[in-house]
Amino acid sequence: MKHANAYVAQLIALYQLALAEYIKANKDTLDEIQAPMKDTVLRNAIVWSNTSP
């Protein structure tokens, strides 16, 4: 079970890194998408992911 937990932790870290890189690479497009979506769940999720470590 210890190995499974380490594997899942690595997958989560890799996913977070990939998501952060995707957001950096597509920031202009994401800004265009979120502009008309003020105070929505999606906009809040994008903002949160941009500010999270």
N, C-alpha and C positions, 0 to 999 in steps of 0.2 A: 504494500500500500504506500510505503514511503516513496518508492520509485514513481508510482502513479501521480502522487501529489507534486513531486518535483517536475514531472513531465507537464502536468497541467499548468503549473506556475510558469514554466518556460513558454508554453503556448500563449498564455495570457500576456506575458511580457512582449513576445514577438508581435502579437496582435496590436497591442498598444503602440509599439514602435511603428508598425506599418500604418496604423490609423493616423498617427502624428505626422508621418512623412506624406501621406496622402493629402491631409489637410493643408500642409505647407505647400505642396505642389499645385493644389487646386483651389487655393485661397480666393482668387479672383472669381472663379465660377461659383464657389460656395457663397461668397458675399452677394453675388447677383441673385442666387436662389433665396437666400435668407432675407434680403432686403424687404420684400413684400410680406414677410412672415413675422412681423413684430410680435413679441410675447407669445410665441407658440412653443410647443414642446420641442419640435425639431430645432428651432433657433436656439432655445436654451441648451439643448444637447450639444450643438455645435460650439456655442460659446464656452460651455463647461469643458468640453474636450480640448479647446484651445488653451484654457487656463490651467488645466490639470498637469501635474508633472508627468 
